[in-house]
Amino acid sequence: MRRFADLHLNPCNPDEISSMLNFAHELGYRRVAVSSDKKGLLQAQSLCNKLGLDLVSRMDLKPASDKELTSLLTRFRRSAEIISIICETKPVLRQASKDHRVDLLNFSPMLKIRSQVFFDSQTAVLASESNCSYEINVSDILYNIDAQTARLLYIMRVELENAKKKNIPVILSSGAVSKLQIREPRGIASLAELIGATEEEALKMVSDNPNMLVDRNREKLSSSFVSPGVRVVKRHDSSPI
Amino acid sequence: MTLRRFKRRYLSFSIFSDGVFNEKEVQDAVMESILQLYGLKGLSLIAPTLIEFDEKDQRGIIRCNHSYLRLMRASLAYVTSIRGSGASIIVKKVSGTIKSLKS
């Protein structure tokens, strides 16, 4: 049985958090990530414990330059399980895609920016070496039907092809700011049909791919982690017997 | 000449919104969503039919061509408003017969 995850709940105000988490649980999600302040995360954690939801801490960074990105990563890497970078300039995109501390590459829904800065083939090459994932927010395409959205869908289709060519994990999230923007996992997966994902690929994007990312990061953030594939199994007391 | 009958899928759904809607409004919203996403050809292939809609519980059953179930689901997920007020349509269960859907 699939374990569905939505790694991007982005409540517009703290009052929305409880209704969004209850709804996500009702729709069959087992793991959710919430972008919120400390107070909001504490509130979310207590509710998730009651509901049996696995809460993942997430931080969205929007640096203006590659230098700012590096300093933000040094400062915040260990304070969140998932670090997502919203790339709005080419230097930030290049730096984010080659930095192994970045988990998710996110892009602006604004067509003017997206047509310049998107998940191109060079980014895919860099991301494949640093284990970054590419995130698609369904909310970006949900609220407008016009020529611009059609163009955005075209760009997303190209991005998905680039990601597939280099085996970059793609993560499909709701990006919901309110309860009414959350959709059931299979509904979100069906929407991926619009950008050319097969049914199996789309289902992986809402289950296996996000779960793999979270599990990997939790292992990395644990005290027993040494390097990929190496972890402390047992600690011996240094004092002689 | 007889038309070959295609296999069908039945989807039970719930509407989440602050407003209350009637059958016609829900049907119009679904049709509009399909037309926006897949056009007239898509609508003819998906062949959606609203079988029933309970205005009290805001739940219903919709039928579609089984080969285009994914398109139907995407169209339902794409509904963001009905009669101007924010809404979402959530698919609860999918089945090949109405009987098993209701059981």
Boltz contact constraints between the chains, C-beta under 6 A:
constraints:
  - contact:
      token1: [A, 142]
      token2: [B, 80]
      max_distance: 6.0
  - contact:
      token1: [A, 143]
      token2: [B, 80]
      max_distance: 6.0
  - contact:
      token1: [A, 145]
      token2: [B, 36]
      max_distance: 6.0
  - contact:
      token1: [A, 180]
      token2: [B, 86]
      max_distance: 6.0
  - contact:
      token1: [A, 180]
      token2: [B, 88]
      max_distance: 6.0
  - contact:
      token1: [A, 183]
      token2: [B, 77]
      max_distance: 6.0
  - contact:
      token1: [A, 184]
      token2: [B, 90]
      max_distance: 6.0
  - contact:
      token1: [A, 187]
      token2: [B, 73]
      max_distance: 6.0
  - contact:
      token1: [A, 187]
      token2: [B, 77]
      max_distance: 6.0
  - contact:
      token1: [A, 190]
      token2: [B, 70]
      max_distance: 6.0
  - contact:
      token1: [A, 190]
      token2: [B, 73]
      max_distance: 6.0
  - contact:
      token1: [A, 190]
      token2: [B, 74]
      max_distance: 6.0
  - contact:
      token1: [A, 191]
      token2: [B, 74]
      max_distance: 6.0
  - contact:
      token1: [A, 191]
      token2: [B, 77]
      max_distance: 6.0
  - contact:
      token1: [A, 193]
      token2: [B, 70]
      max_distance: 6.0
  - contact:
      token1: [A, 193]
      token2: [B, 74]
      max_distance: 6.0
